[in-house]
């Protein structure tokens, strides 16, 4: 419970910048609550006027009704509109914070969580958070002020009778508390199962070609049906707890009302109470049921929102990528690995005691079977993974001592799995730190990557929007755009992870010529299976299970008739 209070106050802290709007909400709902109490008083007023045959009072009664409705309307508009303003701003702020946090979490987070569950937090859970903040505050203010006003009027009229309502308050509190525990648990389950639904949808959409190619539409439909059914069951259970909670509280209130009416109708209790006052008292007591009913819905909103808030704040409190480095050197490209070890969260040992020295401007080729640790090794260079022991030094500086953005801005990577965005060709090449590059620089990089010709054949040339993941392009075209991006970066260290694997022979030939220019005076690390990519490397490192088996030039390794020679015979023949 203490944790819930902390989360709730943390959530309410987001509303501080909107104090002016909150004041308008308070004024609006205070006006609305005041009109509710005025209804009972107006009823007393008109009954007295009729009994005393006061024509002046009866003649102004219709105008008072119109005025009452007018004031209520103003109050409702003020309260409801500015509540919505606060709510949407709250969602906007938290969503921006969560998205910013996701971009700064370590890669291990993405290994442990599916993209469906991650996006569900942004799209679904954050929407639910407003239920615990702006929505519940809105109801508490609107209905709470009405309840307080009506109770105040009842105590003013007859405080002894009104005490009956307070006697039943602990029982109402017990029912609400029991329902709250159940609703909290179910709300968390609903949000988790929503992540499962989102995950299945994303997987099927991204892999739609495979789904169709293997006639798996019914299989995926069944997966979504199973996940959605689970979500449906949890949602209905949450709803039934909520709908049962309200009538039970209303039943308790009706018993209290019945007791009040039974006592009030006793002649000895009525005493000097006029019929107008009696009718007004009973009317006000009867009007209590509506705001109290609405107040019981706060419990469901509160639990739903708090469950989501716990999920969102757990994410916001996660440890970001370590960026303890303070130095911002201009790197030359000297690299040194000293007894480096990398262990993944699942316990698999990817890199074992890896030691290698690379001089600035050298080209190093990493070869070996799939799973040998080649990609894991280059991921350490940009600190996508953290080493468990050993050191990586760039220009004799420990990699941990270099500021993270400074480090990554000086390493250009082209991966086998090309990532393109739903933006123009130009924006995909001049991405991130390169966004201020001139058109001439972008075109020069595209020409160097032999991408210019096919880009100019696109409908709007460099302004052509590529669509989701750039799937309108061939694999070779997409990779050439990624290579153009790396060339434009003009970094002292270049990493090519199977960068030419999707290119045809002719394109590869031109790309190799482009890389010969790009590699000059740059440290280049190449991961490739094709002989043409690695035979001219200064050093070839043969890896297996994260270890170096042998290293040397192409000629030296062939002469050894060792591991490289066997790989060459099996895999590198053109």
Secondary structure in CASP SS format (residue, H / E / C, confidence):
PFRMAT SS
TARGET T0000
AUTHOR 0000-0000-0000
METHOD secondary structure of the structure
MODEL  1
X C 1.00
X H 1.00
X H 1.00
X H 1.00
X H 1.00
X H 1.00
X H 1.00
X H 1.00
X H 1.00
X H 1.00
X H 1.00
X H 1.00
X H 1.00
X C 1.00
X C 1.00
X H 1.00
X H 1.00
X H 1.00
X H 1.00
X H 1.00
X H 1.00
X H 1.00
X H 1.00
X H 1.00
X H 1.00
X H 1.00
X H 1.00
X H 1.00
X H 1.00
X H 1.00
X H 1.00
X H 1.00
X H 1.00
X H 1.00
X H 1.00
X H 1.00
X H 1.00
X H 1.00
X H 1.00
X H 1.00
X H 1.00
X H 1.00
X H 1.00
X H 1.00
X H 1.00
X H 1.00
X H 1.00
X H 1.00
X H 1.00
X H 1.00
X H 1.00
X C 1.00
X C 1.00
X C 1.00
X H 1.00
X H 1.00
X H 1.00
X H 1.00
X H 1.00
X H 1.00
X H 1.00
X H 1.00
X H 1.00
X H 1.00
X H 1.00
X H 1.00
X H 1.00
X H 1.00
X H 1.00
X H 1.00
X H 1.00
X H 1.00
X H 1.00
X H 1.00
X H 1.00
X H 1.00
X H 1.00
X H 1.00
X H 1.00
X H 1.00
X H 1.00
X H 1.00
X H 1.00
X H 1.00
X H 1.00
X H 1.00
X H 1.00
X H 1.00
X H 1.00
X H 1.00
X H 1.00
X H 1.00
X H 1.00
X H 1.00
X H 1.00
X H 1.00
X H 1.00
X H 1.00
X H 1.00
X H 1.00
X H 1.00
X H 1.00
X C 1.00
X C 1.00
X E 1.00
X C 1.00
X H 1.00
X H 1.00
X H 1.00
X H 1.00
X H 1.00
X H 1.00
X C 1.00
X C 1.00
X H 1.00
X H 1.00
X H 1.00
X H 1.00
X H 1.00
X H 1.00
X H 1.00
X H 1.00
X H 1.00
X H 1.00
X H 1.00
X H 1.00
X H 1.00
X H 1.00
X H 1.00
X H 1.00
X H 1.00
X H 1.00
X H 1.00
X H 1.00
X H 1.00
X H 1.00
X H 1.00
X H 1.00
X H 1.00
X H 1.00
X H 1.00
X H 1.00
X H 1.00
X H 1.00
X H 1.00
X H 1.00
X H 1.00
X H 1.00
X H 1.00
X H 1.00
X H 1.00
X H 1.00
X H 1.00
X H 1.00
X H 1.00
X H 1.00
X H 1.00
X H 1.00
X H 1.00
X H 1.00
X H 1.00
X H 1.00
X H 1.00
X H 1.00
X H 1.00
X H 1.00
X H 1.00
X C 1.00
X H 1.00
X H 1.00
X H 1.00
X H 1.00
X H 1.00
X H 1.00
X H 1.00
X H 1.00
X H 1.00
X H 1.00
X H 1.00
X H 1.00
X H 1.00
X H 1.00
X H 1.00
X H 1.00
X H 1.00
X H 1.00
X H 1.00
X H 1.00
X H 1.00
X H 1.00
X H 1.00
X H 1.00
X H 1.00
X H 1.00
X H 1.00
X H 1.00
X H 1.00
X H 1.00
X H 1.00
X H 1.00
X H 1.00
X H 1.00
X H 1.00
X H 1.00
X H 1.00
X H 1.00
X C 1.00
X H 1.00
X H 1.00
X H 1.00
X H 1.00
X H 1.00
X H 1.00
X C 1.00
X C 1.00
X C 1.00
X H 1.00
X H 1.00
X H 1.00
X H 1.00
X H 1.00
X H 1.00
X H 1.00
X H 1.00
X H 1.00
X H 1.00
X H 1.00
X H 1.00
X H 1.00
X H 1.00
X H 1.00
X H 1.00
X H 1.00
X H 1.00
X H 1.00
X H 1.00
X H 1.00
X H 1.00
X H 1.00
X H 1.00
X H 1.00
X H 1.00
X H 1.00
X H 1.00
X H 1.00
X H 1.00
X H 1.00
X H 1.00
X H 1.00
X H 1.00
X H 1.00
X H 1.00
X H 1.00
X H 1.00
X H 1.00
X H 1.00
X H 1.00
X H 1.00
X H 1.00
X H 1.00
X H 1.00
X H 1.00
X H 1.00
X H 1.00
X C 1.00
X C 1.00
X H 1.00
X H 1.00
X H 1.00
X H 1.00
X C 1.00
X C 1.00
X C 1.00
X C 1.00
X H 1.00
X H 1.00
X H 1.00
X H 1.00
X H 1.00
X H 1.00
X H 1.00
X H 1.00
X H 1.00
X H 1.00
X H 1.00
X H 1.00
X H 1.00
X H 1.00
X H 1.00
X H 1.00
X H 1.00
X H 1.00
X H 1.00
X H 1.00
X H 1.00
X H 1.00
X H 1.00
X H 1.00
X H 1.00
X H 1.00
X H 1.00
X H 1.00
X H 1.00
X H 1.00
X H 1.00
X H 1.00
X H 1.00
X H 1.00
X H 1.00
X H 1.00
X H 1.00
X H 1.00
X H 1.00
X H 1.00
X H 1.00
X H 1.00
X C 1.00
X C 1.00
X C 1.00
X E 1.00
X C 1.00
X C 1.00
X C 1.00
X C 1.00
X C 1.00
X C 1.00
X E 1.00
X C 1.00
X C 1.00
X C 1.00
X C 1.00
X C 1.00
X C 1.00
X C 1.00
X E 1.00
X E 1.00
X E 1.00
X E 1.00
X E 1.00
X E 1.00
X E 1.00
X E 1.00
X E 1.00
X C 1.00
X C 1.00
X C 1.00
X C 1.00
X C 1.00
X E 1.00
X E 1.00
X E 1.00
X E 1.00
X E 1.00
X E 1.00
X E 1.00
X E 1.00
X E 1.00
X E 1.00
X C 1.00
X C 1.00
X C 1.00
X C 1.00
X E 1.00
X E 1.00
X E 1.00
X E 1.00
X E 1.00
X C 1.00
X C 1.00
X C 1.00
X C 1.00
X C 1.00
X C 1.00
X H 1.00
X H 1.00
X H 1.00
X H 1.00
X H 1.00
X H 1.00
X H 1.00
X H 1.00
X C 1.00
X C 1.00
X C 1.00
X C 1.00
X C 1.00
X C 1.00
X C 1.00
X E 1.00
X E 1.00
X E 1.00
X E 1.00
X E 1.00
X E 1.00
X C 1.00
X C 1.00
X E 1.00
X E 1.00
X H 1.00
X H 1.00
X H 1.00
X E 1.00
X C 1.00
X H 1.00
X H 1.00
X H 1.00
X H 1.00
X H 1.00
X H 1.00
X C 1.00
X E 1.00
X E 1.00
X E 1.00
X E 1.00
X C 1.00
X C 1.00
X C 1.00
X C 1.00
X C 1.00
X C 1.00
X C 1.00
X C 1.00
X C 1.00
X E 1.00
X H 1.00
X H 1.00
X H 1.00
X H 1.00
X H 1.00
X C 1.00
X C 1.00
X H 1.00
X H 1.00
X H 1.00
X C 1.00
X C 1.00
X C 1.00
X C 1.00
X H 1.00
X H 1.00
X H 1.00
X H 1.00
X H 1.00
X H 1.00
X H 1.00
X H 1.00
X H 1.00
X H 1.00
X C 1.00
X C 1.00
X C 1.00
X H 1.00
X H 1.00
X H 1.00
X H 1.00
X H 1.00
X C 1.00
X C 1.00
X C 1.00
X C 1.00
X H 1.00
X H 1.00
X H 1.00
X C 1.00
X E 1.00
X C 1.00
X C 1.00
X H 1.00
X H 1.00
X H 1.00
X C 1.00
X C 1.00
X C 1.00
X C 1.00
X H 1.00
X H 1.00
X H 1.00
X H 1.00
X H 1.00
X H 1.00
X H 1.00
X H 1.00
X H 1.00
X H 1.00
X H 1.00
X H 1.00
X H 1.00
X H 1.00
X H 1.00
X C 1.00
X C 1.00
X C 1.00
X E 1.00
X E 1.00
X E 1.00
X E 1.00
X E 1.00
X C 1.00
X C 1.00
X C 1.00
X C 1.00
X C 1.00
X C 1.00
X C 1.00
X H 1.00
X H 1.00
X H 1.00
X H 1.00
X H 1.00
X H 1.00
X H 1.00
X H 1.00
X H 1.00
X H 1.00
X H 1.00
X H 1.00
X H 1.00
X H 1.00
X H 1.00
X C 1.00
X C 1.00
X C 1.00
X E 1.00
X E 1.00
X E 1.00
X E 1.00
X E 1.00
X C 1.00
X C 1.00
X C 1.00
X H 1.00
X H 1.00
X H 1.00
X H 1.00
X C 1.00
X C 1.00
X C 1.00
X C 1.00
X E 1.00
X E 1.00
X E 1.00
X E 1.00
X E 1.00
X E 1.00
X C 1.00
X C 1.00
X E 1.00
X E 1.00
X E 1.00
X E 1.00
X E 1.00
X E 1.00
X C 1.00
X H 1.00
X H 1.00
X H 1.00
X H 1.00
X H 1.00
X H 1.00
X H 1.00
X C 1.00
X C 1.00
X H 1.00
X H 1.00
X H 1.00
X H 1.00
X H 1.00
X H 1.00
X H 1.00
X H 1.00
X H 1.00
X C 1.00
X C 1.00
X C 1.00
END
